[in-house]
């Protein structure tokens, strides 16, 4: 993939990660502890897979796209980074 598509992909997955984390925080107050732990494991699996199978290989090819939050130099737009 070219750098433009790589950047779009990275930003899309980072935004999805932020939204999943925010939803998990909301679920903490709405579910029993057992239910929350089940969701937490599921969300963790999804987030971990996105990182290890998509984002890390992408950043290996385009290290300049690795965000500061992950130890890189790329500064994400405020709409994604908060």
C-alpha positions in Angstrom: 0.0 0.0 0.0 1.2 3.5 -0.6 1.8 6.0 2.2 -1.5 7.9 1.8 -3.5 4.8 2.2 -1.3 3.6 5.1 -2.0 6.9 6.9 -5.7 6.7 6.3 -5.7 3.1 7.6 -3.7 4.0 10.7 -6.0 7.0 11.5 -9.1 4.9 11.0 -7.9 2.1 13.3 -6.7 4.6 15.9 -10.0 6.3 15.9 -11.8 3.0 16.2 -9.5 2.1 19.1 -10.3 5.3 20.9 -14.0 4.7 20.4 -13.8 1.1 21.6 -11.9 2.3 24.7 -14.5 5.0 25.4 -17.3 2.5 25.0 -15.6 0.0 27.4 -15.4 2.8 30.0 -19.1 3.4 29.7 -19.9 -0.3 30.0 -18.0 -0.4 33.3 -20.8 1.6 34.9 -23.6 -0.2 33.2 -22.8 -3.9 33.6 -22.1 -6.4 36.4 -18.5 -7.0 37.1 -18.7 -10.5 35.5 -20.3 -9.0 32.4 -17.8 -6.2 32.2 -14.9 -8.6 32.4 -16.3 -10.5 29.5 -16.6 -7.4 27.4 -13.1 -6.3 28.5 -11.6 -9.5 27.3 -13.4 -9.2 24.0 -12.5 -5.6 23.4 -8.9 -6.4 24.4 -8.7 -9.2 21.9 -10.0 -6.9 19.1 -7.7 -4.0 20.1 -4.7 -6.3 20.4 -5.3 -7.9 17.1 -5.6 -4.5 15.3 -2.3 -3.5 16.9 -0.3 -6.7 16.3 -1.7 -7.7 12.9 -2.4 -4.4 11.2 -0.9 -1.4 12.8 2.6 -2.8 13.9 3.3 -4.1 10.3 2.1 -0.8 8.9 4.4 1.1 11.2 7.3 -1.2 10.3 6.8 -0.2 6.7 6.1 3.5 7.4 7.7 4.3 10.8 7.0 8.0 10.3 3.3 7.2 10.8 3.7 5.6 14.2 1.9 8.0 16.7 3.6 9.6 19.6 1.3 7.6 22.0 2.9 4.4 20.7 6.5 5.8 20.9 6.7 7.3 17.4 6.9 10.8 16.1 3.5 11.1 14.3 1.2 13.7 15.8 -2.4 12.7 15.4 -5.1 15.2 14.7 -7.0 16.4 17.9 -10.2 14.9 16.5 -8.6 11.4 17.1 -6.1 12.0 19.9 -8.6 13.9 22.1 
